[in-house]
Amino acid sequence: MAVLTGWSEELAERGETLLRLVIYGWRHHELNNASVDLFSLYRLPSPLRKNFSDGYLSTYSMSTRGAAAMSSWKTDLDNRNYPIREDMRLQRRLWTLERLGWGLLGVLVLSALLGLFGSGPISQTVAQAPDGNLKIEYQRFERNGASGHIKVSAQNGPDGKVWVVIGGDFLRNFTVESIQPEPLASESFGQGLRLQFRPGSNGWVTAYFSVRSSEVGISVSEVRTDTSSIKMTQYIYP
C-alpha cells in the first residue's frame, strides 16, 4: 500500500511538472521549437524536476536554440537574443518617442481644427476702436493664395459721410477682389486705399471685403475713419 501511495505521489509530481512545461511553452510560443525531451523528465530526480517546474530550464537536456529562447524570456522588457536580437532599452526609448510623436500629431490636428493655421475660432477676431465708431472682423492667420474676408463697420463722420481708409501693408500683401456694397468713390494713395460709403439710416455702414493674400509673413495694416483707427496684425502662412 505504501508503495502504491509513493508511486501515485511521484506520478502526480511528474504530471504537474509536465503541465507547467506545456503552459510555459504555450505562453512563449516556443514549445514546438525548443526540442525538449519531455520523457527525460521522468528519469530526473525529484529536486531537478522541481527546479524545472520553477523555470530553471538550464538543468535539462534542450537544444541550443530552445535554451537560448527560454533564457532570453525573463520578462517582456529584458533584452532578447531569440528569435531576433533586441535591445529593449533602446526599444523603450523608441516607444517613448513614438508616443511623443503621436501626441504632437494630435496637437497639430487640434490646432488646425481650432484655426491656428487658417479659419477657425482661434483665428477669428474682432477689433474695435476706443470710441466705438469703428469695428473690424478678420482672420489673424491667412494662407498665401487663399481667399479671406474682412468685415468693416463704421459710423459716419461730422460731415455725415463715411470714409474708410485702409493702409499699412494691406495693399502690398493682399489683393482686393470685391467690396460689398460698392463704394461711392475710391482713390488710392501710395500703399493705401480711400473709400467712401453711403451710411444707412442709423448712420452706420458695414462693408465686406473679399481679399486674397499674395505674400508670406507678418502683415500689419491700418483701418481708419475720420475719427477712429485700428491696427490689424495678421500672419500669412506659405
Residue, then its C-alpha position, 0 to 999 in steps of 0.5 A: m500500500a505504501v508503495l502504491t501511495g509513493w508511486s501515485e505521489e511521484l506520478a502526480e509530481r511528474g504530471e504537474t511538472l509536465l503541465r507547467l512545461v506545456i503552459y510555459g511553452w504555450r505562453h512563449h510560443e516556443l514549445n514546438n521549437a525548443s526540442v525538449d525531451l519531455f520523457s527525460l523528465y521522468r528519469l530526473p530526480s525529484p529536486l531537478r524536476k522541481n527546479f524545472s517546474d520553477g523555470y530553471l530550464s538550464t538543468y535539462s537536456m534542450s537544444t541550443r536554440g530552445a535554451a537560448a529562447m527560454s533564457s532570453w524570456k525573463t520578462d517582456l522588457d529584458n533584452r532578447n537574443y531569440p528569435i531576433r536580437e533586441d535591445m529593449r532599452l533602446q526599444r523603450r526609448l523608441w516607444t517613448l518617442e513614438r508616443l511623443g510623436w503621436g501626441l504632437l500629431g494630435v496637437l497639430v490636428l487640434s490646432a488646425l481644427l481650432g484655426l491656428f493655421g487658417s479659419g477657425p475660432i482661434s483665428q477669428t477676431v474682432a477689433q474695435a476702436p476706443d470710441g466705438n465708431l469703428k469695428i473690424e472682423y478678420q482672420r489673424f492667420e491667412r494662407n498665401g493664395a487663399s481667399g479671406h474676408i474682412k468685415v468693416s463697420a463704421q459710423n459716419g463722420p461730422d460731415g455725415k459721410v463715411w470714409v474708410v481708409i485702409g493702409g499699412d501693408f494691406l495693399r502690398n500683401f493682399t489683393v482686393e477682389s470685391i467690396q460689398p456694397e460698392p463704394l461711392a468713390s475710391e482713390s488710392f494713395g501710395q500703399g493705401l486705399r480711400l473709400q467712401f460709403r453711403p451710411g444707412s439710416n442709423g448712420w452706420v455702414t458695414a462693408y465686406f471685403s473679399v481679399r486674397s493674400s499674395e505674400v508670406g509673413i507678418s502683415v500689419s495694416e491700418v483701418r481708419t475713419d475720420t475719427s477712429s483707427i485700428k491696427m490689424t496684425q495678421y500672419i500669412y502662412p506659405 
